[in-house]
């Protein structure tokens, strides 16, 4: 999900990735949301950020998120060890304690 006040910007992003939808946020008059549902639909987004890496600490979050995505696609969430690993990584996605 990505929220912005500029609907056109979100539509351009949707068209860039050729997936997802743009809608008005419920309960908010000025904010729109770009949403991509399903882990199999995230391929173009992963490819884009692998080709054009983020230049902020969000890159670390992306790397962890990408690993969770790979584990889910590999169906590792179906066994207890894999699910435990996914939960641990998910908690660390926006953890800034390991940033130097």
Residue pairs with C-beta under 8 A, 6 or more apart in sequence:
1 33
1 34
1 35
2 10
2 13
2 33
2 34
3 25
3 31
3 32
3 33
3 34
4 10
4 31
4 32
4 34
5 30
5 31
5 32
6 32
7 22
7 32
10 22
10 32
10 33
10 34
11 22
13 20
13 34
14 20
14 21
14 22
14 34
16 48
17 36
17 44
17 45
17 48
18 44
19 36
19 41
19 42
19 44
19 45
20 34
20 35
20 36
20 37
20 41
21 34
21 35
22 32
22 33
22 34
22 35
23 32
23 33
23 35
24 31
24 32
24 33
25 31
25 32
25 33
36 42
36 45
39 69
39 72
39 73
40 73
42 69
46 66
46 69
49 62
49 66
50 66
53 59
53 62
54 62
57 96
57 99
60 98
60 99
61 93
61 94
64 89
64 92
64 93
65 93
67 89
68 86
68 89
68 90
68 93
71 77
71 82
71 85
71 86
71 89
72 86
75 82
76 82
76 83
76 85
76 86
77 83
77 86
92 98
